[in-house]
Amino acid sequence: MSIQSVEASTPRSYHTEPIVVVHRARSGTGPVSMLHHMISRTHAEDLDAADPVASHRNSFLLPDGVRYLDGNSLGALPKGVVERVTHTLTQEWGTSLIRSWNEAGWWKLPGLVGAKLAPLIGALPHEVTIADSTSINLFKVMVAAIRMRPGRTRIVVEAGTFATDLYLINEAARLTNTTVVTVPNGADVATIMAAVDERTAVVCFTHVDYRSGRMQPMNAITTSVHNVGALMIWDLAHSTGAVPVDLNAAAADFAVGCGYKYLNGGPGAPSHVYAAARHHESIDQPLPGWHGHARPFDFEPAYAPAPGITRLGCGTPPLLSLVALDAALDLWNTVDMVALRAKSVAMGELLITLADERLVVHGFTVASPRLADERGSQVSLAHPHGFAMMQALIHGGTIGDFRAPDLLRFGFAPLYLRYVDVWDAIDDLVHITETGQWDDPRFATRASVT
Ligand SMILES: Cc1ncc(COP(=O)(O)O)c(C=O)c1O
């Protein structure tokens, strides 16, 4: 899916008046008829007018006619990134050439960008670095954590966690002779802990589930895991920049996260990896490259890990992407995370209320937790024809995404998303459902990316 392929939407008229609707009572007692004051578009406009975070939208380049509810997959382009990457291309690479490794500070950038990002995840500046992809970092910290608990033979993970996590955790288990134990998705702390005991070396969870948006109680799980002497890894792919995260308060051991989602670092932006300072000198990671070496330019034949978080580096970072991420992070200096979270929650509630009002009657169900405290910054709706419906939505300029078997995902990136975008997205979905526009062969064809 590319933004360039999206056509501008055609203007539509919006309902702004209270209307009489027939809907099914929540108790399941059958249809009831009532005068129901639907949330109007004007209400969404009022929310935008009072939004304390609204001005951040001006820092982004967003195409006209697009309602972008997919910042949970690929964040929008910050204006500052264009300038910074252009400078790196033309001046640092084009003119200074290899001298930029020293003169422009390229060599030290992973640690500096990690330190810049650290406050967003409740880490100390020297506890975060930027390297590789989330997948690769997960593998590094998983093996390192298992090695820190010799004699323990189990890894506990959610059965339906993001597929790459499962693949890499299974491989880490194969290499370290440990066994992967799964718990059901969305299990409560008691159910999780029934699978965790003194045989457990490491527990790895995704903080916010990529499908349902369910957010796990980080502090409670981490504390329970520590109580049996195991280590805790958090996958923050759908958390960093989306919800307040405090790894130090939770006493988390390791964490990994994405640069290209809510942080707006651009397609393929490198990942961040966190290790609690208390573990740094014990980290024995399985991909010991020269960027994690204590003396990289001595080119010694034997690996000697760098002190601190640097040892989680491996090979040469993708500099242009790293620079883009660095520039994207500048925006966060002035972001009030409490206000950001409040807006994200309010957007989730707006979407859920609108779905209840206008979409449940068409066979949609809300597949995300209704309690804001249990939800990240996305809401998923389930419908058997979800795939075609999402393609029809995208065709009309409302961009979300689809996750099999039936989930339409809508992400809220509060820095640039407006309440009216949420309202219009639901209005679009109602429209394509009521007109049957989604039921067209061109919306049934799967591209490589859904
Ligand atoms: C929860 C989760 N973990 C890990 C990843 C993998 O990230 P990457 O492909 O950058 O390695 C993703 C990607 O979307 C994800 O959503």
The ligand as a Gaussian input file, in Angstrom:
#p B3LYP/6-31G(d) Opt

LIG

0 1
 C        4.528000      -6.379000      17.567000
 C        5.594000      -6.373000      16.530000
 N        6.770000      -6.941000      16.814000
 C        7.766000      -6.969000      15.903000
 C        7.596000      -6.416000      14.653000
 C        8.697000      -6.568000      13.645000
 O        9.291000      -5.413000      13.305000
 P       10.428000      -5.413000      12.175000
 O        9.801000      -5.930000      10.923000
 O       10.778000      -3.988000      12.039000
 O       11.532000      -6.270000      12.614000
 C        6.385000      -5.785000      14.335000
 C        6.190000      -5.171000      13.004000
 O        5.175000      -4.652000      12.672000
 C        5.356000      -5.777000      15.297000
 O        4.182000      -5.226000      15.036000

